[in-house]
Amino acid sequence: ASLMSTLSELLPAGGGGAWTLVSTTSVSSASTIDITSLTAYKRYKIVFDITASSSHYMKWTMKLNGSWRTTYYKFYTDRWISADGSAAVLTSSNSSWGLAGMNYYNEISNAAPIIYEFTLETPTISTYQNISWQGISGVQGFGGLVSKMRGIGTNSSYSGVLQGFRIAPSTGTYSGVFHIYGLTATEI
């Protein structure tokens, strides 16, 4: 089985329901990956299996009230590195992007696949939107090592129905595939 099929089999189904594969999309040399049309399901998971053209940190933003918001992101992310078991935590209270990578240093390596899973918690409800993520990637400057990251985030100034979700590398582009899964309200 491929890594992507293994990950999709492991996705928790929350409340006993099953995640439905909504779409699979390939990207090539994309400076941003935009996900829109988030109205059919109560909750979404987006699973990325991508590579990067350069070492970078991963950032994300939300489209709320008709605009891609560029202020007031609050997030918490932590990281563990296989080299020595070291861990680190990063928080922000007013950022122009949420960060799913560890920090503003170009830590995610372009030498290995980047496997990330984002959960969009309540995209169809007019509220402050919460996003959670977890992922693994190679570590820049540490060949053969892996980094595990996870976190949560929100936009603390704008509420509303989530009209879009965007990820982007801090530098370079992404290529690969992403799968979108949905969970209906009756399954939660």
NUNU-188920 format. One record per residue (C-alpha): chain; residue number from 1; z, y, x. Coordinates in Angstrom, 2 decimals. Layout:
# NUNU-188920
<site c="A" k="NUM" z="Z" y="Y" x="X"/>
...
***
This chain:
# NUNU-188920
<site c="A" k="1" z="0.00" y="0.00" x="0.00"/>
<site c="A" k="2" z="-0.65" y="3.52" x="1.19"/>
<site c="A" k="3" z="2.19" y="5.92" x="1.85"/>
<site c="A" k="4" z="1.15" y="7.98" x="-1.20"/>
<site c="A" k="5" z="1.24" y="4.99" x="-3.55"/>
<site c="A" k="6" z="4.61" y="3.98" x="-2.13"/>
<site c="A" k="7" z="6.00" y="7.49" x="-2.69"/>
<site c="A" k="8" z="4.71" y="7.60" x="-6.27"/>
<site c="A" k="9" z="6.39" y="4.28" x="-7.00"/>
<site c="A" k="10" z="9.68" y="5.72" x="-5.73"/>
<site c="A" k="11" z="9.61" y="8.93" x="-7.78"/>
<site c="A" k="12" z="12.68" y="8.95" x="-10.00"/>
<site c="A" k="13" z="11.74" y="8.97" x="-13.67"/>
<site c="A" k="14" z="14.70" y="11.07" x="-14.88"/>
<site c="A" k="15" z="16.10" y="9.85" x="-18.18"/>
<site c="A" k="16" z="14.28" y="6.54" x="-18.20"/>
<site c="A" k="17" z="10.75" y="7.83" x="-18.75"/>
<site c="A" k="18" z="7.78" y="7.34" x="-16.48"/>
<site c="A" k="19" z="6.02" y="9.99" x="-14.45"/>
<site c="A" k="20" z="2.40" y="10.40" x="-15.53"/>
<site c="A" k="21" z="-0.25" y="11.09" x="-12.91"/>
<site c="A" k="22" z="-1.82" y="14.34" x="-14.13"/>
<site c="A" k="23" z="-4.29" y="14.95" x="-11.30"/>
<site c="A" k="24" z="-5.21" y="14.22" x="-7.71"/>
<site c="A" k="25" z="-6.87" y="16.97" x="-5.70"/>
<site c="A" k="26" z="-8.24" y="17.09" x="-2.16"/>
<site c="A" k="27" z="-8.17" y="20.27" x="-0.09"/>
<site c="A" k="28" z="-9.94" y="21.09" x="3.14"/>
<site c="A" k="29" z="-9.04" y="24.01" x="5.40"/>
<site c="A" k="30" z="-7.10" y="25.74" x="2.60"/>
<site c="A" k="31" z="-5.00" y="28.78" x="3.48"/>
<site c="A" k="32" z="-3.17" y="28.41" x="0.14"/>
<site c="A" k="33" z="-2.83" y="25.63" x="-2.40"/>
<site c="A" k="34" z="-2.43" y="27.00" x="-5.93"/>
<site c="A" k="35" z="-1.26" y="24.87" x="-8.83"/>
<site c="A" k="36" z="-1.70" y="26.35" x="-12.29"/>
<site c="A" k="37" z="-1.91" y="25.09" x="-15.89"/>
<site c="A" k="38" z="1.69" y="23.90" x="-15.95"/>
<site c="A" k="39" z="2.09" y="23.75" x="-19.73"/>
<site c="A" k="40" z="1.54" y="20.15" x="-20.82"/>
<site c="A" k="41" z="4.74" y="18.62" x="-19.41"/>
<site c="A" k="42" z="8.42" y="19.52" x="-19.37"/>
<site c="A" k="43" z="8.79" y="18.79" x="-15.64"/>
<site c="A" k="44" z="6.34" y="18.39" x="-12.75"/>
<site c="A" k="45" z="6.39" y="16.71" x="-9.35"/>
<site c="A" k="46" z="3.81" y="17.65" x="-6.77"/>
<site c="A" k="47" z="3.42" y="15.23" x="-3.88"/>
<site c="A" k="48" z="1.52" y="16.44" x="-0.81"/>
<site c="A" k="49" z="0.07" y="14.27" x="1.96"/>
<site c="A" k="50" z="-1.53" y="16.93" x="4.13"/>
<site c="A" k="51" z="-2.19" y="17.89" x="7.73"/>
<site c="A" k="52" z="-2.10" y="21.35" x="9.24"/>
<site c="A" k="53" z="-4.55" y="23.05" x="11.58"/>
<site c="A" k="54" z="-1.67" y="24.53" x="13.61"/>
<site c="A" k="55" z="2.10" y="24.35" x="13.95"/>
<site c="A" k="56" z="3.75" y="26.42" x="11.24"/>
<site c="A" k="57" z="6.49" y="26.77" x="8.66"/>
<site c="A" k="58" z="5.72" y="25.99" x="5.00"/>
<site c="A" k="59" z="6.23" y="28.72" x="2.41"/>
<site c="A" k="60" z="5.98" y="28.79" x="-1.39"/>
<site c="A" k="61" z="5.81" y="31.34" x="-4.19"/>
<site c="A" k="62" z="5.67" y="31.40" x="-7.99"/>
<site c="A" k="63" z="3.42" y="33.07" x="-10.54"/>
<site c="A" k="64" z="5.63" y="34.62" x="-13.22"/>
<site c="A" k="65" z="4.69" y="37.14" x="-15.94"/>
<site c="A" k="66" z="1.06" y="37.18" x="-14.79"/>
<site c="A" k="67" z="1.66" y="37.93" x="-11.09"/>
<site c="A" k="68" z="2.30" y="36.03" x="-7.87"/>
<site c="A" k="69" z="5.79" y="37.31" x="-7.04"/>
<site c="A" k="70" z="6.38" y="38.49" x="-3.47"/>
<site c="A" k="71" z="10.04" y="39.54" x="-3.59"/>
<site c="A" k="72" z="13.50" y="38.25" x="-4.55"/>
<site c="A" k="73" z="13.26" y="34.62" x="-3.50"/>
<site c="A" k="74" z="16.56" y="32.89" x="-2.88"/>
<site c="A" k="75" z="16.60" y="29.48" x="-1.29"/>
<site c="A" k="76" z="18.64" y="26.95" x="0.59"/>
<site c="A" k="77" z="17.03" y="24.45" x="2.92"/>
<site c="A" k="78" z="18.46" y="21.98" x="5.39"/>
<site c="A" k="79" z="16.92" y="19.88" x="8.11"/>
<site c="A" k="80" z="17.71" y="16.79" x="10.16"/>
<site c="A" k="81" z="15.81" y="15.92" x="13.35"/>
<site c="A" k="82" z="15.55" y="12.34" x="14.62"/>
<site c="A" k="83" z="15.82" y="13.34" x="18.30"/>
<site c="A" k="84" z="19.55" y="13.82" x="18.36"/>
<site c="A" k="85" z="20.59" y="13.76" x="14.72"/>
<site c="A" k="86" z="21.00" y="17.53" x="14.76"/>
<site c="A" k="87" z="21.11" y="19.36" x="11.46"/>
<site c="A" k="88" z="20.64" y="22.99" x="10.49"/>
<site c="A" k="89" z="20.86" y="25.07" x="7.32"/>
<site c="A" k="90" z="18.92" y="28.17" x="6.33"/>
<site c="A" k="91" z="19.58" y="30.38" x="3.31"/>
<site c="A" k="92" z="17.99" y="33.60" x="2.11"/>
<site c="A" k="93" z="18.92" y="36.07" x="-0.58"/>
<site c="A" k="94" z="15.83" y="38.32" x="-0.73"/>
<site c="A" k="95" z="12.72" y="36.90" x="0.81"/>
<site c="A" k="96" z="9.04" y="37.57" x="0.12"/>
<site c="A" k="97" z="8.40" y="33.79" x="0.05"/>
<site c="A" k="98" z="10.56" y="30.72" x="-0.35"/>
<site c="A" k="99" z="10.57" y="28.54" x="2.75"/>
<site c="A" k="100" z="10.29" y="24.78" x="2.52"/>
<site c="A" k="101" z="10.20" y="24.51" x="6.29"/>
<site c="A" k="102" z="13.31" y="25.14" x="8.29"/>
<site c="A" k="103" z="12.93" y="28.63" x="9.56"/>
<site c="A" k="104" z="10.58" y="31.38" x="10.60"/>
<site c="A" k="105" z="9.71" y="29.52" x="13.80"/>
<site c="A" k="106" z="6.59" y="27.39" x="13.69"/>
<site c="A" k="107" z="8.54" y="24.17" x="13.56"/>
<site c="A" k="108" z="6.29" y="21.86" x="11.50"/>
<site c="A" k="109" z="3.89" y="20.16" x="13.89"/>
<site c="A" k="110" z="0.16" y="19.85" x="13.33"/>
<site c="A" k="111" z="0.22" y="16.53" x="15.21"/>
<site c="A" k="112" z="1.44" y="14.40" x="12.27"/>
<site c="A" k="113" z="1.01" y="14.16" x="8.49"/>
<site c="A" k="114" z="3.22" y="16.35" x="6.32"/>
<site c="A" k="115" z="4.62" y="14.48" x="3.32"/>
<site c="A" k="116" z="6.34" y="16.79" x="0.84"/>
<site c="A" k="117" z="7.47" y="16.48" x="-2.76"/>
<site c="A" k="118" z="8.22" y="19.55" x="-4.90"/>
<site c="A" k="119" z="9.86" y="19.33" x="-8.34"/>
<site c="A" k="120" z="9.21" y="22.16" x="-10.80"/>
<site c="A" k="121" z="12.27" y="21.83" x="-13.01"/>
<site c="A" k="122" z="11.52" y="23.81" x="-16.21"/>
<site c="A" k="123" z="8.04" y="25.35" x="-15.96"/>
<site c="A" k="124" z="7.43" y="25.64" x="-19.72"/>
<site c="A" k="125" z="10.72" y="27.36" x="-20.57"/>
<site c="A" k="126" z="11.03" y="31.14" x="-20.27"/>
<site c="A" k="127" z="13.90" y="31.24" x="-17.79"/>
<site c="A" k="128" z="14.63" y="31.72" x="-14.09"/>
<site c="A" k="129" z="12.54" y="28.98" x="-12.50"/>
<site c="A" k="130" z="14.17" y="26.47" x="-10.14"/>
<site c="A" k="131" z="12.27" y="24.45" x="-7.57"/>
<site c="A" k="132" z="13.53" y="21.64" x="-5.38"/>
<site c="A" k="133" z="11.79" y="19.89" x="-2.49"/>
<site c="A" k="134" z="12.11" y="17.26" x="0.15"/>
<site c="A" k="135" z="9.76" y="16.22" x="2.89"/>
<site c="A" k="136" z="9.13" y="14.80" x="6.31"/>
<site c="A" k="137" z="6.96" y="16.08" x="9.12"/>
<site c="A" k="138" z="6.47" y="15.94" x="12.85"/>
<site c="A" k="139" z="8.51" y="18.43" x="14.86"/>
<site c="A" k="140" z="6.70" y="21.00" x="17.02"/>
<site c="A" k="141" z="7.50" y="20.50" x="20.69"/>
<site c="A" k="142" z="9.05" y="17.05" x="20.17"/>
<site c="A" k="143" z="6.22" y="14.50" x="20.22"/>
<site c="A" k="144" z="6.90" y="11.38" x="18.17"/>
<site c="A" k="145" z="9.95" y="12.81" x="16.41"/>
<site c="A" k="146" z="10.37" y="13.38" x="12.72"/>
<site c="A" k="147" z="12.11" y="16.08" x="10.72"/>
<site c="A" k="148" z="13.52" y="15.56" x="7.21"/>
<site c="A" k="149" z="13.87" y="18.70" x="5.12"/>
<site c="A" k="150" z="15.10" y="19.37" x="1.62"/>
<site c="A" k="151" z="16.06" y="22.39" x="-0.41"/>
<site c="A" k="152" z="16.24" y="24.38" x="-3.61"/>
<site c="A" k="153" z="15.00" y="27.82" x="-4.54"/>
<site c="A" k="154" z="14.41" y="30.38" x="-7.27"/>
<site c="A" k="155" z="13.16" y="33.89" x="-7.86"/>
<site c="A" k="156" z="16.28" y="35.87" x="-8.76"/>
<site c="A" k="157" z="14.54" y="38.90" x="-10.25"/>
<site c="A" k="158" z="11.79" y="37.52" x="-12.47"/>
<site c="A" k="159" z="12.18" y="35.02" x="-15.26"/>
<site c="A" k="160" z="9.54" y="33.55" x="-17.52"/>
<site c="A" k="161" z="7.28" y="30.57" x="-17.98"/>
<site c="A" k="162" z="6.02" y="29.28" x="-14.63"/>
<site c="A" k="163" z="2.30" y="30.08" x="-14.62"/>
<site c="A" k="164" z="1.62" y="28.89" x="-11.09"/>
<site c="A" k="165" z="3.07" y="27.47" x="-7.90"/>
<site c="A" k="166" z="1.58" y="28.15" x="-4.45"/>
<site c="A" k="167" z="2.25" y="26.70" x="-1.02"/>
<site c="A" k="168" z="0.82" y="28.08" x="2.20"/>
<site c="A" k="169" z="1.26" y="27.54" x="5.93"/>
<site c="A" k="170" z="2.57" y="30.54" x="7.86"/>
<site c="A" k="171" z="-0.48" y="30.19" x="10.12"/>
<site c="A" k="172" z="-3.63" y="28.08" x="9.88"/>
<site c="A" k="173" z="-4.74" y="25.87" x="7.01"/>
<site c="A" k="174" z="-3.96" y="22.63" x="5.17"/>
<site c="A" k="175" z="-6.23" y="19.65" x="4.55"/>
<site c="A" k="176" z="-5.43" y="16.49" x="2.62"/>
<site c="A" k="177" z="-4.53" y="15.43" x="-0.88"/>
<site c="A" k="178" z="-1.92" y="16.29" x="-3.46"/>
<site c="A" k="179" z="-0.92" y="14.50" x="-6.64"/>
<site c="A" k="180" z="0.60" y="16.18" x="-9.67"/>
<site c="A" k="181" z="2.88" y="14.12" x="-11.93"/>
<site c="A" k="182" z="4.29" y="15.17" x="-15.30"/>
<site c="A" k="183" z="7.26" y="14.13" x="-17.39"/>
<site c="A" k="184" z="7.31" y="14.95" x="-21.12"/>
<site c="A" k="185" z="10.30" y="16.41" x="-22.93"/>
<site c="A" k="186" z="10.97" y="13.12" x="-24.73"/>
<site c="A" k="187" z="11.29" y="11.32" x="-21.37"/>
<site c="A" k="188" z="13.95" y="13.65" x="-19.96"/>
***
